[in-house]
Amino acid sequence: MIYAIIPAFEEEETIMKVIEKTLGLADRIIVVNDASTNGTKREIEMARFISPEITLLQNPKNMGKGASLRYAYLHIITMKPRDNDSIFTIDADMQHDPLEMPKLIRKLNEGYDMVIGMRDKSSYGKRKRFGNAFLSIATSIMSGQRLHDSESGFRCYKMRVIKEISPLLRTDRYGTEIEHIILASKRGFRIGEVGVSSHYIRGKGVTVMDGVKNFIIGLKTWVRVV
């Protein structure tokens, strides 16, 4: 069984495209609407009408990506999935191409417990590339596993990883990406990477200040589990 989680906030222009591309590649799709104020929820409801395998979860207020993922994990775990089931996380802004999900599955089947879609960052500005490289190096040191794109939200996990680390997740926003890596690493899970395409959307994603916050979250998580 393959599950896909799509956290969404103010993504009315892209959420339907992401869902459409994910259909057929996942058995169950869980979309978490993070209290969007535009037509995002309407678009998700339209998709649900067409495809019964889609579930909509609604945050009562804007809570952040990390909180949305925890909500979705709890929902899936109550469905009693098998440990060897797979679970994807996919951004709702079309930065990732869900059609590349089989790439991550193939890498997972090489003996990894978690696979990160390593984005093509050639179109990123110098500051963004530097920030991503710094965070990836710092995360590699803290996790003990060499990683090149610790901030990518396009990921695939074996279900047993999520079952083990989800009760320990605390971060509500973007810092959750690093938190996942460190918690999984410290429990002996093997993390792999595979190259994927990336559509860079200027003005979206992690800012410089977000990067600083994420680094601090990584340090706090590392201290917490050492």
N, C-alpha and C positions, 0 to 999 in steps of 0.2 A: 504494500500500500504506500502510495506517495501522497503526502500532504504538502500544500503550499500556503504560506501565510503572506498576505499583502497588507502591510500597515498603510493607511492612506489619510492624508490631511491636505485639504484644498487641492485635490487632483482631479477635478471634474473633466479636464480636457484629455487626460491620459488613462484614467483608471479602467475604462472600458476596453481600451486597446490592450492593456496589460492582462486583464482577465481573459480576453479572447485568445491571446497567445498562449496563456497558461492552460486553457481548456484542452483536454486530450493528453496533456503531459502530467497532470496530477489527478488523482482519484477524488480528492477533496480539496476545495479551495476555501480558505478562511480569510475574509477581508475585514480588517478592523478599521472602522471609521473613527478617527480621532477628533470627534466633535467638529467636523468641517462646517463652515458657514456658507459655502457655495453649493453647487449642485452635485457634489461628490456622492452623497448618500443616494440621491435620485438615480444616478448612473449605476450604482451598485445594485439597487433594487431592480432596475431594468434587467441587469445581467442575471439576477436570481430568478426572475420570471422565466427566462429562457433556459437556464441551466440549474437543475435541482441540486447539483453537487456543490454549489456555492452557498456558504454560510456568511451572514453579515453579523458582526459583533459591533456594538456601539458603545464608545466611551461616553460617560455622562458629561465630561468636560475635556478640554485638550490636556492630555497627560503625557504625551511624548512617545517616541518610537519604542523605547525600552519597556514602558508600561504596556503598550499595545501588544508587544511580543509576549510578555508574561501572560496577558489575558488570553491570547490565542493558545499558548502552550497549555494553560490550565484547561481550556475547552477541549483540546485534543486529548490530553491525558485522561479526562473523564470518559472518553470513548474507548479506553482500554486498548490502545494500539500495541502492536508487537514491537519488541526491542529492535528488530532488524528492519522495521519500516523506515522510510526516509521522510525527512521534513525540510522543505525549502523555505527560505525567506527571500522575498523579492520586493524591491522598491516600487512604488506606484507611479513614479514620474517618467517611466520609459528610459531611465538611465541604463537599465539592464534589458537585455533581450531574453524573454522567457524561452524562446526557441532554442537557447543554448543550455537549457536544463540537462539534456542528455550528456553533455560534456562533463558536468559535475557528477552525475550518477556514475559514469564510467570511471572517473577518478576515485570516487568513493569505493567502488568495487575492487580497486587495486589494494585494498587493505587499510584504507583510512576511515576514521570515525567522523570526520568533519572536513568539508572541502570549501574553500573560499574562491569565488570567481575573481581572479586577479585582473583588474581592469586595464585596458589600453589607455594610458594617461598622456599620450603624445599631444593631445589637444588642450591639456590643462596648462594654465599659466605657471610661471616659474615658482611663485609663492606657494601655490597649491601643491605642485609637485614636491617642493622641498618639505612642506608640512606633512604630506603623506609619507614621504621617505623617513622623516624623523620619527613619526609615530610608529611606523612599521619596524624600524630598528629598535626603538624603545620597547615595543611589544614583544619583539623577538627575544630580547634580553630577559624580560620579565617572565615570558612563557617557556623559554628554553627551546623554542622551535623557530627555525628560520622562515620568516614571512616577508612578503613583498608588498602586501596591500591589506593591512590590518583594518582599514576603514570600510572596505567593501561590504555592502549589505546583501550581496547576492551570494547565498550560501546554501549548502546542503549538509544535513546532519543525519547520522543514525539516530533513531528515536531514543536509544538508551542514553545518549549524551544529554539530550534535552530533559529526560526524566531525572537524571542525576544532578544537573546544574540548575534547572529552573527554580528549585526552592531557595537557591543561594543568590539569585539575581536581585539586585537592589536598584540599579540605575534606571531612571525613567526616560532619559533622552539619548542622544547619539553615542554617549560613552558606553552604551550597552555593547557595542561591537567589540571593543577591547575587553570588556568584562567577560563576555562569552569565551573569548580566546584563552584568557588567563585561567578561568575556572575549569575549562575543559582540559587544558594542558596539565594543571596541577593534579588532576585526577587520572592522568596517564593516557588520555585520549590522543590519538595521532591525527595531526592536522595537515592536510595537503592543499595545494593551490593548482588552479588551471587557468590559462589565459582566456579571457572573454572580451568581447567588444564593449565599448562604453560610449554612450551619448552624453557628452558633457553639457550640462545646463548651467550657464553662467548665472551667478547670483543665488544658486540653490546649493544645498548640501552643507558640509561642515565649514564654518568660518575659522579665521585665525583664533578667535577667542574660544570657539568650540573646541579647537584642537588643543588649546592649553587646558581646558576643562577635562577633555578626554584623557590627556596625559596624567592629570592629577587623579582621575578616577582609576586609571590603570595602576598607578602607584598604590592607592588605597586598597584596591582589590588584591594586589600582590602581597601587601603587608597582611591583609586579612587571612590569606590562605597559606602563607609560608609556615 
